[in-house]
Amino acid sequence: MRIYLPSTLDELDATGAVPSGAPGGAVASFEPRIVHAVTAALRAALPDEDEEGLEFVALLAAADEVLLRLAGRPDAPRLRLVLSVDVPEADLTAVDDDERAPSAAQLRVAVKRDDIVCAHVDEPAASADVERAVAGDSGAVERLDDLDLLWYDATELSAIPR
């Protein structure tokens, strides 16, 4: 099952193949966390949406979740990063929380950098709006909603601009 893992660039850097001069040592994986996917709840919420549309909604929900992660990581680069990863459906648990998007699921296992299929990230020019959005500026959140995330293949992860 394809999941959309909300992450930060400093977390990605910590998993290995860090750009030269980046702080910290390499760790093996991304810890379990709330991710987004095409869940039964999402299908029920959007019954007329096709598979591609459902995946896009899950990706956008993960991008919103990144803002929460960035709020707790003041030294992380101010760009949203969503990693696409394929995992067995058994590695996910449904999240029954009205405060969360219907695409939310709990990832119960760690995933390795080698499991990443691709990454979706803001262009560097969006960093000021990401910073404002993390601080609670709803106008910045709306501007971010209008931006497309850039796509990077798994082989290009170390080339993502910071």
C-alpha positions in Angstrom: 0.0 0.0 0.0 1.3 3.5 -0.9 1.7 5.7 2.1 2.6 9.4 2.3 5.0 9.9 5.2 5.1 13.5 6.6 8.7 14.3 7.2 11.3 17.0 7.4 14.5 17.5 5.5 16.6 17.1 8.6 15.0 13.7 9.3 15.8 12.7 5.7 19.4 13.9 6.1 19.8 11.9 9.3 18.9 8.6 7.4 22.1 8.7 5.4 23.6 10.2 2.3 23.6 13.5 4.0 24.8 16.6 2.0 28.3 17.7 2.9 28.4 19.9 5.9 25.0 18.6 7.2 25.0 18.0 11.0 24.3 14.7 12.8 25.0 11.1 12.1 23.0 8.7 10.0 20.2 6.7 11.5 18.6 3.7 9.9 15.0 4.6 9.5 12.0 6.9 10.0 10.1 6.0 13.2 6.5 5.0 13.3 4.1 7.9 13.0 0.8 9.2 11.6 0.9 8.8 7.8 -1.7 9.3 5.1 -3.0 6.8 2.6 -6.1 5.8 0.6 -7.9 4.4 3.6 -11.5 3.0 3.8 -12.5 6.3 5.7 -11.1 8.4 2.8 -13.0 6.3 0.2 -16.2 6.7 2.3 -15.6 10.5 2.6 -15.0 10.9 -1.2 -17.0 8.1 -2.9 -17.0 9.7 -6.3 -13.3 10.3 -6.5 -11.1 8.0 -8.6 -7.9 6.3 -7.2 -5.6 9.0 -8.5 -7.7 11.7 -6.9 -7.8 9.8 -3.6 -4.0 9.5 -3.6 -3.6 13.2 -4.3 -5.9 14.0 -1.3 -3.8 11.8 0.9 -0.6 13.4 -0.3 -2.0 16.9 0.4 -3.1 15.8 3.9 0.4 14.5 4.6 1.8 17.9 3.4 -0.5 19.6 6.0 0.8 17.2 8.7 4.4 18.3 7.9 3.6 21.7 9.3 2.9 20.1 12.7 6.2 18.2 12.5 8.1 21.4 11.6 6.5 23.2 14.6 8.4 20.7 16.9 11.6 20.9 14.9 12.8 24.6 15.0 16.1 23.8 13.4 14.6 21.9 10.4 14.7 23.6 7.0 11.3 25.3 6.5 10.0 23.2 3.6 7.3 20.6 3.6 8.6 17.1 2.7 6.3 14.1 2.0 7.9 10.7 1.3 6.1 8.1 -0.8 6.7 4.6 0.6 5.1 1.3 -0.2 4.3 -0.9 2.9 2.2 -3.9 3.6 -1.3 -2.9 4.6 -0.8 -4.9 7.8 1.8 -2.3 8.9 -1.0 0.3 9.3 -3.7 0.8 11.9 -6.8 2.9 11.2 -7.0 6.2 13.1 -10.4 7.0 14.5 -10.0 10.7 15.3 -12.4 13.4 14.0 -9.5 15.9 14.4 -7.5 14.1 11.7 -8.1 13.8 8.0 -9.9 10.6 6.9 -6.6 9.5 5.1 -4.8 9.3 8.4 -3.3 6.0 9.5 -0.8 4.9 12.2 2.3 3.4 10.7 3.3 0.7 13.2 6.8 0.0 11.9 9.9 2.0 11.0 10.6 2.4 7.4 14.1 2.6 5.9 15.5 5.2 3.5 15.8 2.4 0.9 12.0 1.9 1.1 11.3 5.5 -0.2 9.8 5.5 -3.7 9.9 9.2 -4.2 9.7 12.6 -2.4 7.5 15.6 -2.7 8.9 18.9 -1.4 8.3 22.6 -1.6 10.6 24.7 -3.8 13.0 26.7 -1.6 11.1 30.0 -2.4 8.2 28.6 -0.3 10.2 28.6 2.9 9.0 32.0 4.1 5.4 30.9 3.8 6.1 27.6 5.4 7.7 29.5 8.4 4.6 31.7 8.6 2.2 28.7 8.3 4.1 26.9 11.2 3.6 30.1 13.2 -0.2 30.0 12.6 -0.6 32.4 9.6 -3.7 31.1 7.8 -2.9 33.2 4.7 0.4 31.4 4.4 -1.4 28.0 4.7 -3.7 29.1 1.9 -0.8 30.1 -0.3 1.0 26.8 0.4 -2.2 25.0 -0.6 -2.0 26.6 -4.0 1.6 25.5 -4.6 2.6 22.2 -6.3 5.2 20.1 -4.5 8.2 19.2 -6.5 8.8 15.5 -7.3 12.1 13.8 -6.7 12.9 10.2 -7.5 14.4 8.1 -4.7 17.8 8.3 -6.4 17.6 12.1 -6.2 17.0 12.5 -2.5 20.4 14.0 -1.7 19.9 16.6 -4.5 16.8 18.1 -2.9 17.6 21.8 -2.4 17.5 23.0 1.3 
